[in-house]
Amino acid sequence: MEDELKKNIMKTGTTTIGFICTDGVILAADKRATMGDGIFIGHKSIDKVLNVTDKIAVTTAGNVSDIQMLVKMTRAELRLKQLRTKMEPGVRETASLFATLTYENIRKFSPLLGITAFLVGGVDESGFWLYDVMPDGSALEHKDFVSTGSGSVVAYGVLEDSYRKDITLEEGAKLAVRALSATMQRDLPTGSGIDVIAIDKNGIKKVVSEEVRMVRMKR
């Protein structure tokens, strides 16, 4: 099963990015969905960055049906707990729930292997947080930046060169666009657009495609 998991992870084409800023968290991803071995473009406008709560979001990669199911389940569980406790969910709690559901999903008996991966980012009363939930159900905290998917090697090159501990959300949005733009030049499964999400103490803001083009023109 381990060999099959590695093989399918390599076929899952996308690029997702997350990093911590001084005033929040940036999450970003491309918008292309591929089929088969990643050669055929199945959809050109997929939202791969999804809101989970008002202050927590995730980037998604893997099988679309499994992603949709796990996100719906996580949203429902967090909402139910919030109604019971009258407390907003924390980022670590959300990442742990995604990890648990991903672990169960990958180990269920099925003729199709359910591959999913998430970057969980957001803000809670303890600060700004970023977690990488891997396809095997493990969850790792990142205090700076992380990238996943077939184009992550290219994205890491840009992030390693330009990321700073004192980067702001405004600067971070531009850096995310640069990293994804570079990835689109070299990774075929990555493309068709860019979504950038900025999360601060006031909530989640999406940098739409028109704003992305403006950022690229200013460079």
N, C-alpha and C positions, 0 to 999 in steps of 0.2 A: 504493500500500500504506500510505503514511503516513496518508492520510485515513481509510482503513478502520480503521487502528490507533486513531486518535483517537476515531472513532465508537464502537468497541467498548469502549474504556476508559470512556467516559462512561456506557455501558449497564451496566457492572459495578458493582453496588450493594453497598457495605459500608462500614464504617469501621474502620480499624486504627490503633493508636496505639503509639508507643514512645518512651521517654525514659530518660535517664541519671540515676541517683540517686547519692548519696554512697556508698552501700553495695551498689549493684547496678544492675540494669536492669529496667524494667517494660515488658511487652508486653501489649497488650489488644486485643480485637475484639468485635464483636457476634456473634450466632449465627444470623442470618437468611440464607437462600439464596433468591435471586429468579431468575425465569425470564423469557424474552422481553425486554421493554423495562423490566424491573424492577418491573412492576406486580403480577405473580402471585408469591405466596410459595410456593416449591417445597419448602422445608424450614425448620423452626423450631428445630433443635438441631444445627447444624453446628459442629464444632470448627475454628475458624480460627486458633488458636494451637497449633502443634505442636512437640514436642520433636525436635531433630535429634541431639543428643548429651546427655549428662548435665548439661551446662552451657551449651548453646546451643539456642535455640528460634527459631521464625519465625512471623510472622503471614502469612496467605495471602489473596490476592484474585485473582479471575479465573475461568477455566474450571476446573471441578472436576477433570475427567479429567487435564488438563495439570498441575495442582497436585499431584495424587496421584503422577503419574509422576515429576515433578522432585524431589519430596521423597524418594521411594523411592530414586531414583538417587543423590541427594546423601548420604543416610544410608549407602548401600552403599559408595560411593566413600570416604567418610571412615572407615568401619569398616575397610575393606580397608587403607587407608594406615596406620591406627593399629596394625593387626596386623603390618604390615611394619616400621614405624619404632619401635614401642613408645612413641609420643608422642601426647598428646591433641591433637586438631585445634584450631587457633586460630580466633577469630571472623572475622578478616579472610580467612583461607583459606576458610572456609565461605561467606562472602559472595561471594568471587571465584568459587567453584564454582557457586553459584546463578546468578550473573550470566552465566557462560559457558554453562550449560545453557539459561538463559532466552533468551540471544542466539541459540543454535542452534535453539531451539524456534520462535521467532517467524519465522525465515527458512527453515524447511523447506517443501518443496512440499506443500501440503495445501489441499483445498477449504474447510477451516475454519481460521480464524486463531486460533492458540493464544495467548491473552492470560493472562499470569500476572504477579503482582507480590508481592514479599516484603519484610518488615522482618526483618532478621537481628540478633538481640541475644544477648549472652551475656558470659561471663567467661572469661579465660584467664590465663596467667602474666604477661601484660603489662598487664592491667587490665580495665575494663568497656568494652564496645564496642557501637555501634549503627550498622547500615547499612541503607540503602534501596535495594533491587534493583528497578529499574523495568522495565516491560514490554518496553522495547527492549534490555534486557540490560546497561544501565549500572548502576553501583553507587556510591553516595555515602555517605560517613561523616557521621554527625550527632553532635555533641558535647553536644547538649541534648535536643531533642525533634523528632518528626516524626509526621505523620498522613497516611494515604492513603485513597482511596475516595471515594464520592459524598458522604459526610457529613463529609469532612475540613475543610471550610470552617468548619462549626460547632465541631468539635472544636478547631481552631486558636484560635478565639476564647477558649475556656476555658483552653487551655494557655498562650497568650500572656499572659493575665491572672494566672494562678495558679502557673505553673511557676517554681521557684527553683533556683539552682545547688546549694544546700545541702539539697535535698529528700531525705528518707529513703524507703526502700522502703515503710514503713508509710504515710507521707503520700502517697507516689506511688500506691499502690493506691486510696486514696480519690479522688485527683485523676483517675485513669483512669476510675473509675466516674462521677464528675461529668461528665467530658467526653463519655463515651458516652451517658449519660442525657440530656444536653442535645441530642446529635445525634439520638437517637431521637424527640425532640419535633418535629423539623423535616425529617428525611430519611426518606422512606417505606421505601427498601430496607434501612435500618439498624434492627435491632430483635431481638425474640424472646429476649433474654438477653444476658449479658455474661460474657466470660472474661477474667480477669486473671492474668498469669503474672509472678512475681517471681523473678529470677535473682541469686543472690549466690555467694560463694566456696564455699558448701556444696552448690550445685546449684539445681534448679528447683523452685519451689513454686507450685501453682495455687490462686488464690483462688476458691473454689467459689461457686455462686449463693446459698447460705444466708449466706455471709460478705458477699457483695455487698449483700444486703438489709439486713444489720446496719449496714454502713458508711453506706448511704443514710439509715437511720433516725436515725443519730447526728448528721447535719448540721443 
